[in-house]
Amino acid sequence: MSKSARNKNARGQSARKQNALTQRQVPWGGIAFFTVIGLVAVVAVSYAFLQSRSTASAGSSIAGLVEKDGLGRDHTSSAVTYATNPPMGGNHDPMWQNCDAHVYDQPLRNENAVHSLEHGAVWIAYRPGLAADQVTRLAAKVTATDYSFMSPYPSLDAPIVLTAWGRQVKVQDAGDQRVEAFLRAFVKGPQTPEPGAACDGAKNTP
């Protein structure tokens, strides 16, 4: 073998040794691990951000929507004094009012109804004496919508009041488009403190 060939062969062997050494020195396993951790963190942060935007925006375009956060959630068998009528949330009875598309013809106990709101239900309350065709129209919406219930409510300051946990809107007529919009936004909506909780199997009478 010529001297030139020997030198070329030596250089090739040296390069291969250097490459092998470099590959041994680079901690590829650690790099892959931290790359995966980083991607998981990015996905988690993105998901939380989207969820917060969803919660903030749900129903926000409904005219007259009232929102209230920071409501108590303790169970109590005692009567509770609420800030609004109907109440939008707060401490409540351990037993929820059945809210599986249920139409009640008598007023409900606030403390049981509020527990249903905690489970993601929408409560449609109407002023006693509301025209029969209006009541029928509301009842049709409720019977077609799981996690909703309706009842008369004495002394309402509006003919119809729709309430979810921490959300409420008052309307004058059952045909108001805000009724459908409220149901779409808040039946098992992002405001629900206990998503997945049952809406039946509890109190079935006023």
Secondary structure as UniProt FT lines:
FT   HELIX           3..25
FT   HELIX           28..57
FT   TURN            58..61
FT   TURN            63..64
FT   STRAND          66..67
FT   STRAND          100..103
FT   HELIX           110..118
FT   TURN            119..120
FT   STRAND          122..126
FT   TURN            128..129
FT   HELIX           132..143
FT   STRAND          148..152
FT   TURN            154..155
FT   STRAND          160..164
FT   TURN            165..166
FT   STRAND          167..171
FT   TURN            174..175
FT   HELIX           177..186
FT   TURN            187..188
FT   TURN            190..191
FT   TURN            195..196
//
